[in-house]
């Protein structure tokens, strides 16, 4: 068999193995997806069932709490648990709500008043009334009343059949879990449920207590001679009625409603237990177990509903798995047919993709020699493929100014010192000497042992974009110049007034000096003083004009070391007339030592003037006295100088707060809306950041940072 045939057979075997592996993975994936969907459906059904039971139990405990509140209110109004109205209310609720086993009224009696209390009830209500204790343990026998500070005897029960009269006078203080609930109810002045217990009749129950509120104008029960110091309305609730029992529970389902002082594994706290074991032990190994824990929506009865469900074979749709297996068989046969066609066309397709790609594709070996270059790369670089294959990329294509840096990065990648740059921008030289800018995406080539053999890169020509960015930058500087001219137009009135005062004074002083000189035979002593003042005012006018000329000049990006605090003082002086006209006070607090930055003086002045004039306009729009602007500098983190400008003006409108720095975004009736946008561009071009404090509530606060000069 020829070498070519052997290669073809070997590659075909690899393709077939890949097809079988892919088919197997797809079959497992689809089968798993079918099973997962069935399990997800079972999980959803379980959660819906638990939620229904949770809502059912929550509604019932809330009804119980409202009934107890009504019972306590009736007892409070009547102030006598034996009245017919109290009994009628109890009988009506018992008929309507089967989960209520009994209504009771319990009175709190001091031990030293127990005899008076007993005599009172014997004389007025029940001749055979006595206070007794009762054990809810295994013996369930009557006990003597132990001496405790207080007793909690039952003085009213509903229903009240004659055979149950022996429970009358039962002292709840003989049971710790009753007393805990009674104590919490009394101290918190609200309804509180006890732990579950078993009634004499054998039913599981719990009691819920509520102190009886005392109506205004009525005396305590002790006032009519019973010796009690307070009353409690009590309901005895059948615990296992809070949830409906299912006739045929699902296998693997367990549902427990328990008291919060216990856990789902402690049967002493059970109010409801409903369970059915799984059909086989294997189900608990293969399938997941679902669990849900929810606390009932009741402050007085915060019982916990715990439900778990062991998923099993019954949750799976077996007919779906059969259909999946049938489809998998036919898909396997189709894939084997298409594998042969794929193998024949793969090499041709890969070569075609390589040549029609609109990006440079270049491969380099460990020495940086070119091993692969597609057609697009030849078009951009201006070479034929034969002219570059085997040549060193860095010596042939990379410019001299970047060669050492780029080659050093390449050597570190080949040595495995760090991963290749996923995105990397560099320049290349074409055959005719033109510089092009390329953004590269790189990856490493490795052999079977995992050793790095070279790199494979794809690059996009971004030369046109770079040129467009440079053009946009030039246009931005032109816009900044236009902005400054527009700003000076707005300041023209103020500057004219500011210049008019010193010039008028200068004319006045010079005229006075001339008159004195002409009228006196010798120059008087005042002449020198007047001429000195005139000179000072002339200098002042010259400074103002000079500053104005600098501000509107079309400057290049002249970076110099500036005293930022002094520059701020100069800007304040520059805006002195506008500040005085607005009736605003500017307070500047320089942060400690002098702060120096490397920046363009005129551009930073422009940012400060924009911020200060915005503050002046905001204060002016309020039409209020006492306008104030606070300027502060400080040394921030990362060796940055921070400047903040705060005013007590009208603040920033919420509707434009998030778009404040967008171009042409403004709330002024007159204005181009580019001041803050341009200011942010200037600051970011200097390596800083410009922001607005949206949480500032006393006006507006803007700030920016600049890198400190080394």
C-alpha positions in Angstrom: 0.0 0.0 0.0 1.4 3.4 -1.0 2.4 6.0 1.5 -0.4 8.3 0.3 -3.0 5.6 0.8 -1.7 4.8 4.3 -1.9 8.5 5.2 -5.4 8.7 3.8 -6.5 5.6 5.8 -4.9 6.9 9.0 -6.6 10.2 8.7 -9.9 8.5 7.8 -9.7 6.4 11.0 -9.1 9.5 13.0 -12.2 11.1 11.4 -14.3 8.1 12.1 -13.2 8.0 15.7 -14.0 11.6 16.1 -17.5 11.0 14.6 -18.2 8.2 17.0 -17.0 10.3 19.9 -19.1 13.3 18.9 -22.1 11.1 18.3 -21.7 9.5 21.7 -21.3 12.8 23.4 -24.4 14.1 21.6 -26.4 11.0 22.6 -25.3 11.4 26.3 -26.1 15.1 26.1 -29.6 14.7 24.7 -30.4 11.8 27.0 -29.2 13.8 30.0 -31.2 16.8 28.8 -34.4 14.7 28.6 -33.8 13.3 32.1 -32.9 16.8 33.4 -36.1 18.3 32.0 -38.1 15.5 33.7 -36.3 16.1 37.0 -36.8 19.8 36.6 -40.6 19.2 36.0 -40.8 17.0 39.1 -38.9 19.7 41.1 -41.3 22.4 39.9 -44.3 20.2 40.9 -42.7 19.6 44.3 -42.1 23.3 44.9 -45.7 24.2 43.9 -47.1 21.5 46.2 -45.0 22.8 49.1 -46.0 26.4 48.4 -49.7 25.4 48.4 -49.3 23.7 51.8 -47.4 26.7 53.0 -50.1 29.1 52.0 -52.7 26.8 53.5 -51.0 26.6 56.9 -50.2 30.3 56.9 -53.8 31.2 56.2 -55.0 28.9 59.0 -52.6 30.2 61.7 -53.5 33.8 60.7 -57.2 32.9 61.1 -56.4 31.3 64.5 -54.6 34.5 65.6 -57.5 36.7 64.5 -60.0 34.5 66.3 -57.9 34.7 69.5 -57.7 38.5 69.2 -61.4 38.6 68.9 -61.9 36.3 71.8 -59.5 38.4 74.0 -61.4 41.5 73.0 -64.8 40.0 73.9 -63.5 38.8 77.3 -62.0 42.3 77.9 -65.2 44.1 77.2 -67.4 41.7 79.2 -64.7 41.5 82.0 -66.4 38.2 83.0 -65.5 34.9 81.2 -68.8 33.4 82.3 -71.0 35.8 80.4 -73.3 34.5 77.6 -71.7 36.7 75.0 -68.3 35.1 75.6 -69.8 31.7 75.3 -71.7 32.5 72.2 -68.6 33.8 70.5 -66.7 30.6 71.4 -69.5 28.3 70.3 -69.8 30.1 66.9 -66.0 29.9 66.2 -65.9 26.2 67.2 -68.7 25.4 64.8 -67.0 27.3 61.9 -63.3 26.3 62.5 -62.8 22.6 63.3 -59.1 23.1 63.9 -60.0 24.8 67.3 -60.4 22.2 70.0 -61.3 24.5 72.9 -61.5 28.1 74.2 -60.1 28.8 77.6 -59.6 31.8 79.9 -56.6 31.6 82.3 -56.1 34.0 85.2 -52.8 34.9 86.8 -53.0 34.4 90.6 -50.3 35.1 93.2 -49.7 32.1 95.5 -50.6 34.1 98.6 -54.0 34.9 97.0 -54.8 31.4 95.8 -57.3 30.7 98.7 -59.1 34.0 98.1 -59.2 33.2 94.4 -60.6 29.7 94.9 -63.3 30.9 97.4 -64.4 33.6 95.0 -65.0 31.2 92.1 -66.7 28.6 94.4 -69.1 31.3 95.7 -69.9 33.0 92.4 -69.5 30.4 89.6 -68.6 26.8 90.3 -69.3 25.3 93.8 -66.8 22.4 93.1 -64.1 24.7 91.8 -60.5 23.9 92.9 -57.0 24.6 91.7 -55.0 21.5 90.8 -52.0 20.4 88.9 -51.8 17.9 86.1 -48.9 15.9 84.6 -48.7 15.8 80.8 -46.1 13.0 81.1 -46.6 9.3 81.0 -48.7 9.0 84.2 -51.2 11.8 83.4 -52.3 12.0 87.0 -53.6 14.9 89.1 -50.9 16.5 91.3 -50.8 18.8 94.2 -50.3 22.5 93.4 -46.7 23.4 94.0 -45.8 26.6 95.7 -44.8 29.1 93.0 -45.0 32.9 92.9 -47.9 32.7 90.5 -50.5 30.2 89.3 -52.3 30.0 86.0 -55.6 28.2 86.6 -58.3 27.7 83.9 -61.5 29.5 84.8 -63.4 29.1 81.5 -63.6 26.3 78.9 -65.7 26.0 75.7 -67.0 23.5 74.9 -67.9 22.7 78.5 -69.4 19.3 78.8 -70.0 18.0 82.3 -67.4 15.1 81.8 -64.7 17.7 81.1 -65.5 19.9 84.2 -62.6 18.2 86.0 -60.2 20.2 83.8 -61.6 23.5 85.3 -59.1 25.0 87.6 -56.1 23.2 86.0 -53.0 25.1 86.9 -50.9 25.6 83.8 -47.9 26.6 85.9 -47.3 22.9 86.6 -46.0 22.6 83.0 -42.8 24.3 81.9 -43.7 24.6 78.2 -47.0 26.2 79.0 -45.3 28.7 81.3 -42.7 29.6 78.7 -45.4 30.6 76.2 -47.4 32.4 78.9 -44.4 34.4 80.0 -43.5 35.4 76.5 -47.1 36.4 75.8 -47.2 38.5 78.9 -43.9 40.3 78.4 -44.4 40.9 74.7 -48.1 41.8 74.9 -49.0 39.6 72.0 -50.2 36.1 71.1 -47.6 33.3 71.6 -47.9 29.6 70.7 -46.7 26.8 73.0 -44.8 23.6 72.1 -47.0 20.7 70.9 -48.4 18.2 73.3 -51.0 15.3 73.4 -54.4 15.9 74.8 -56.1 13.5 77.2 -58.3 12.5 74.2 -55.1 11.5 72.4 -55.0 14.3 69.8 -51.9 16.3 69.0 -52.4 19.9 70.0 -50.8 23.2 71.0 -52.1 26.2 72.9 -51.9 29.9 71.9 -52.1 32.6 74.6 -53.0 36.2 74.4 -53.1 38.7 77.4 -56.6 40.1 77.7 -56.4 43.9 77.1 -57.9 46.0 79.9 -60.4 48.6 78.5 -60.2 52.1 79.6 -62.2 53.0 82.8 -62.4 49.3 84.0 -60.6 48.0 87.1 -58.4 44.9 87.2 -60.1 41.6 87.9 -58.7 41.8 91.5 -61.2 44.6 92.1 -64.1 42.2 92.3 -62.4 40.0 94.9 -61.0 37.1 92.8 -57.4 37.7 93.8 -56.2 37.5 90.1 -53.8 40.0 88.6 -54.5 39.5 85.0 -56.2 37.3 82.4 -55.2 35.3 79.3 -57.3 34.2 76.4 -56.2 30.7 75.3 -57.1 28.6 72.3 -56.3 24.9 72.2 -55.6 24.0 68.5 -55.6 20.6 66.9 -52.0 20.7 65.5 -52.5 18.1 62.8 -55.3 20.2 61.1 -53.0 22.9 59.9 -52.2 20.9 56.8 -54.5 18.5 54.8 -53.3 14.9 54.8 -53.0 13.3 51.4 -54.7 9.9 51.0 -52.1 8.5 48.7 -48.7 10.3 49.2 -46.0 10.1 46.5 -43.2 7.7 47.3 -40.1 9.4 48.7 -42.1 12.4 50.1 -41.7 13.6 53.6 -43.4 16.7 55.1 -42.9 18.0 58.6 -44.5 21.0 60.4 -42.6 21.7 63.6 -42.2 24.2 66.4 -39.2 26.6 65.9 -37.7 25.5 69.2 -37.2 22.1 67.7 -35.9 20.8 64.4 -37.3 18.5 61.6 -35.4 15.6 63.1 -36.8 16.0 66.7 -40.3 14.4 66.9 -41.1 16.3 70.1 -41.8 19.4 68.2 -43.9 17.9 65.4 -47.3 19.4 64.7 -47.7 17.5 61.4 -45.8 14.5 60.0 -46.5 13.1 56.5 -44.0 10.7 54.9 -43.8 7.8 52.4 -40.5 5.9 51.9 -38.9 5.7 48.4 -39.5 2.5 46.4 -35.9 1.5 46.4 -32.6 2.3 48.0 -31.0 2.8 44.6 -33.1 5.9 44.0 -31.5 7.7 46.9 -28.1 7.0 45.3 -28.9 7.9 41.6 -31.4 10.7 42.0 -31.1 14.0 43.9 -33.1 14.8 47.1 -35.2 18.0 47.0 -35.7 20.1 50.2 -37.7 23.2 51.0 -37.9 25.0 54.4 -40.4 27.8 54.9 -41.5 29.7 58.0 -45.2 30.4 58.3 -46.3 34.0 58.0 -47.3 34.5 61.7 -45.6 36.3 64.5 -47.4 34.3 67.1 -47.1 30.9 65.5 -43.8 30.9 63.5 -43.9 27.2 62.8 -41.6 25.8 60.2 -42.6 23.7 57.2 -39.9 21.3 56.1 -40.5 19.2 53.0 -38.2 16.8 51.2 -38.7 14.7 48.1 -36.5 11.8 47.0 -36.8 11.8 43.2 -37.0 8.4 41.6 -37.7 6.3 38.5 -41.2 7.5 38.3 -40.1 11.0 37.4 -38.6 9.9 34.1 -40.5 9.8 30.8 -39.3 6.5 29.4 -41.1 7.0 26.1 -39.1 10.1 25.5 -35.9 8.1 26.1 -37.0 5.5 23.5 -37.6 8.2 20.9 -34.2 9.7 21.7 -32.5 6.4 21.2 -34.2 5.8 17.8 -33.2 9.3 16.6 -29.7 8.8 17.8 -29.3 5.6 15.6 -30.4 7.3 12.4 -28.2 10.4 13.2 -25.2 8.1 13.6 -25.6 6.6 10.2 -26.0 10.1 8.6 -22.9 11.4 10.4 -20.8 8.5 9.1 -21.8 9.4 5.5 -21.0 13.0 5.9 -17.7 12.3 7.6 -16.3 10.9 4.4 -17.3 14.1 2.5 -15.9 16.3 5.3 -12.5 14.6 5.1 -12.2 15.2 1.4 -13.0 18.9 1.5 -11.4 19.9 4.8 -7.9 20.8 3.5 -9.3 22.7 0.5 -11.7 24.7 2.8 -9.0 25.6 5.3 -6.7 26.9 2.5 -9.6 28.9 1.1 -10.4 30.5 4.4 -6.8 31.4 5.0 -6.6 33.3 1.7 -10.0 35.1 1.7 -9.7 36.4 5.3 -9.7 40.2 5.5 -7.0 40.1 8.2 -3.3 39.5 8.1 -2.5 36.0 9.1 1.2 35.4 9.9 3.0 32.5 11.5 6.5 32.8 13.1 8.9 30.1 14.3 10.9 30.3 17.5 13.5 32.6 15.8 10.9 35.0 14.5 11.2 33.7 10.9 8.0 33.9 8.8 6.4 30.4 8.2 3.0 31.5 7.0 1.5 34.6 5.4 -1.8 34.9 3.7 -2.9 36.9 0.7 -4.3 39.8 2.7 -0.9 40.1 4.5 0.9 40.3 1.2 -1.5 43.0 -0.1 -1.0 45.2 3.0 2.8 44.8 3.2 3.3 45.1 -0.6 5.4 41.9 -0.8 4.9 38.6 -2.6 4.7 35.5 -0.4 7.9 34.1 -1.8 9.8 37.4 -0.8 8.9 37.0 2.9 8.7 33.3 3.7 11.8 32.3 5.7 12.7 36.0 6.3 13.0 37.4 9.9 9.8 39.3 10.7 11.4 41.8 13.1 14.3 42.7 10.8 12.1 43.0 7.7 8.8 44.4 8.8 9.1 46.0 12.2 10.3 49.7 12.3 13.7 50.4 13.9 12.1 52.5 16.7 10.0 49.5 17.9 12.1 46.5 16.9 13.9 46.0 20.2 10.8 46.3 22.3 8.6 44.1 20.1 11.3 41.4 19.8 11.9 41.3 23.5 8.2 40.7 24.1 8.3 37.9 21.4 11.3 36.2 23.2 9.4 36.2 26.5 6.4 34.6 24.9 8.6 31.9 23.2 10.3 31.3 26.6 6.9 30.8 28.3 7.5 33.6 30.7 4.0 35.0 30.1 1.0 34.4 27.9 0.9 36.1 24.5 -0.8 39.5 24.2 -4.3 38.7 23.2 -4.7 42.2 21.8 -1.6 44.1 20.8 -1.1 47.3 18.7 2.1 47.9 16.7 3.3 49.5 13.5 4.8 47.8 10.4 6.8 49.0 7.4 5.5 48.1 3.9 7.8 47.4 1.0 7.7 51.0 -0.2 8.6 52.4 3.3 5.0 53.4 4.4 4.1 52.9 8.1 0.9 51.0 8.8 -0.8 50.5 12.2 -2.0 46.9 13.0 -4.0 45.5 15.9 -2.9 41.9 16.5 -4.6 39.0 18.2 -1.9 36.4 19.1 -1.7 32.8 20.1 1.0 30.2 20.6 1.8 27.2 18.4 2.8 24.0 20.4 3.8 20.5 19.4 2.4 17.3 20.8 4.6 17.6 23.9 3.2 21.0 24.6 6.4 22.8 23.9 6.1 26.2 22.2 7.2 26.1 18.5 6.1 29.6 17.4 3.3 32.1 17.3 0.2 32.5 15.1 -1.2 36.0 14.8 -4.1 37.8 13.0 -4.0 41.5 12.5 -6.5 44.2 11.4 -5.2 47.3 9.6 -6.3 50.4 11.6 -4.2 52.9 9.8 -7.3 54.8 8.5 -8.8 54.8 12.0 -5.6 56.2 13.6 -5.5 59.0 11.0 -9.1 59.8 11.7 -8.4 59.9 15.4 -5.5 62.4 14.9 -7.8 64.5 12.7 -10.5 64.4 15.4 -7.9 65.6 17.9 -7.0 68.5 15.8 -10.6 69.4 15.3 -11.1 69.2 19.1 -8.3 71.7 19.6 -10.0 74.0 17.1 -13.3 73.6 18.9 -11.5 74.5 22.2 -10.2 77.7 20.5 -13.7 78.5 19.4 -15.0 77.9 22.9 -12.6 80.3 24.4 -13.5 82.9 21.9 -17.2 82.4 22.7 -16.4 82.6 26.4 -14.6 85.9 25.9 -17.6 87.2 24.0 -19.8 86.6 27.0 -17.2 88.3 29.2 -16.8 91.3 27.0 -19.1 93.6 29.1 -17.4 92.7 32.3 -13.9 93.2 30.9 -14.9 96.6 29.4 -16.2 97.8 32.8 -13.0 96.4 34.5 -10.8 98.3 32.1 -12.8 101.4 32.2 -12.3 102.1 35.9 -8.4 102.1 35.9 -8.3 104.0 32.6 -10.7 106.7 33.9 -8.7 107.0 37.1 -5.5 107.3 35.0 -6.9 110.1 32.9 -8.2 111.9 36.1 -4.9 111.6 37.9 -2.9 112.7 34.9 -5.2 115.7 34.3 -4.8 116.8 38.0 -1.0 116.5 37.7 -1.0 118.6 34.6 -3.1 121.3 36.3 -0.9 121.5 39.3 2.3 121.7 37.2 0.9 124.5 35.1 -0.4 126.6 38.1 2.5 126.3 40.5 5.9 127.8 39.9 7.5 124.6 41.3 6.2 121.0 41.2 4.3 120.3 44.5 4.9 117.4 46.8 1.6 115.7 45.7 2.7 115.4 42.1 4.8 112.3 42.7 2.1 110.5 44.6 -0.5 111.2 41.9 1.7 110.1 39.1 2.5 106.9 41.1 -1.2 106.0 41.4 -1.7 106.7 37.7 1.2 104.3 36.9 -0.3 101.6 39.1 -3.7 101.8 37.4 -2.0 101.7 34.0 -0.2 98.5 35.0 -3.5 97.0 36.1 -5.1 97.7 32.8 -2.1 96.2 31.0 -2.3 93.0 33.0 -5.9 92.6 32.2 -5.4 93.1 28.5 -2.4 90.7 28.5 -4.3 88.0 30.3 -7.2 88.3 27.9 -4.8 88.0 24.9 -3.3 84.8 26.4 -6.7 83.3 26.9 -7.9 83.7 23.4 -4.6 82.8 21.7 -4.5 79.7 19.6 -1.9 77.8 21.4 -0.2 74.4 20.9 -0.1 71.8 23.6 2.6 73.6 25.7 3.1 71.5 28.8 4.9 73.2 31.7 5.2 72.9 35.4 2.6 75.0 37.1 1.8 76.1 40.6 -1.8 75.0 40.7 -2.7 77.1 43.7 -1.3 80.3 42.1 -3.1 79.5 38.9 -6.4 79.3 40.7 -5.7 82.6 42.4 -5.0 84.2 39.0 -8.3 82.8 37.6 -10.2 84.3 40.6 -8.6 87.7 40.0 -9.4 87.3 36.3 -13.2 86.9 37.1 -13.1 89.4 39.9 -15.6 91.8 38.3 -18.1 89.1 37.4 -17.9 87.8 41.0 -18.5 91.3 42.5 -21.4 92.0 40.1 -23.1 88.6 41.1 -22.6 89.4 44.9 -20.8 86.1 45.3 -18.1 85.3 47.8 -15.3 83.0 46.7 -13.4 81.2 49.4 -10.2 79.4 48.3 -8.6 76.9 50.6 -5.3 75.7 49.3 -4.4 72.2 50.6 -1.1 72.7 52.5 2.1 73.1 50.6 2.2 74.5 47.1 0.9 72.0 44.5 2.7 71.7 41.2 1.4 69.9 38.1 2.6 69.5 34.5 -0.1 70.8 32.3 -1.1 73.4 29.6 -1.7 76.6 31.5 -4.3 78.1 29.2 -6.3 74.8 29.0 -6.4 74.3 32.8 -7.4 78.0 33.2 -10.2 77.3 30.7 -11.5 74.4 32.7 -11.5 76.5 35.9 -13.2 79.4 34.2 -15.9 77.1 32.8 -16.6 75.6 36.3 -16.6 79.0 38.1 -18.9 80.7 35.5 -21.3 77.7 35.7 -21.4 78.3 39.5 -22.0 82.0 39.0 -24.8 81.4 36.6 -26.4 78.7 38.9 -26.3 81.1 41.9 -27.7 84.0 39.7 -30.6 81.8 38.6 -31.6 81.5 42.3 -31.9 85.3 42.6 -30.8 85.0 46.3 -28.3 86.8 48.4 -25.4 85.1 50.1 -24.0 83.3 47.1 -20.9 81.4 47.9 -18.3 79.4 45.9 -15.8 77.2 47.7 -12.6 76.1 46.0 -10.3 73.6 47.6 -7.1 71.7 46.6 -5.7 68.6 48.2 -3.3 65.8 47.6 -5.3 62.7 46.7 -4.4 59.0 46.2 -2.0 57.8 43.6 0.0 61.1 43.7 -2.9 63.1 42.2 -3.9 66.7 42.9 -7.6 67.1 43.5 -9.5 70.4 42.9 -13.1 70.8 44.0 -15.5 73.7 43.1 -18.7 73.8 45.2 -21.5 76.4 45.1 -24.8 76.9 46.9 -26.7 77.6 43.6 -29.7 75.8 42.1 -27.9 72.5 41.7 -28.1 70.0 38.9 -31.4 68.9 37.3 -32.0 65.2 37.8 -33.1 64.8 34.2 -29.7 65.7 32.8 -27.4 64.5 35.6 -26.4 61.3 33.8 -25.8 63.2 30.5 -24.1 66.2 31.9 -20.8 65.6 30.1 -22.3 64.8 26.7 -21.6 67.2 23.9 -24.4 69.8 23.2 -26.1 68.8 26.5 -27.1 71.9 28.5 -30.0 73.3 30.6 -29.1 76.9 29.7 -31.3 79.0 27.4 -28.2 80.3 25.8 -25.1 78.2 25.4 -23.6 75.6 23.1 -23.5 72.7 25.6 -19.9 71.8 25.0 -18.2 73.5 28.1 -18.3 70.5 30.4 -17.7 68.0 27.6 -14.7 70.0 26.5 -13.5 70.4 30.0 -13.6 66.6 30.6 -11.7 66.0 27.4 -9.0 68.5 28.5 -8.6 66.9 31.9 -8.5 63.4 30.6 -5.9 64.4 28.0 -3.8 65.5 31.0 -4.1 62.1 32.7 -6.8 63.2 35.1 -10.5 62.8 35.7 -13.4 65.3 35.9 -16.6 64.4 37.8 -19.7 65.8 39.4 -20.9 64.7 42.9 -24.6 63.7 42.3 -25.2 63.2 46.0 -24.3 66.9 46.8 -27.6 68.5 48.0 -26.6 72.1 48.8 -26.0 73.2 45.2 -23.4 71.6 42.9 -20.0 70.2 43.4 -17.5 69.5 40.6 -14.0 68.2 40.9 -11.1 67.1 38.9 -7.7 65.6 39.4 -4.3 66.2 37.7 -1.1 64.2 38.2 1.4 65.9 40.5 4.6 67.0 39.0 7.5 64.7 39.9 
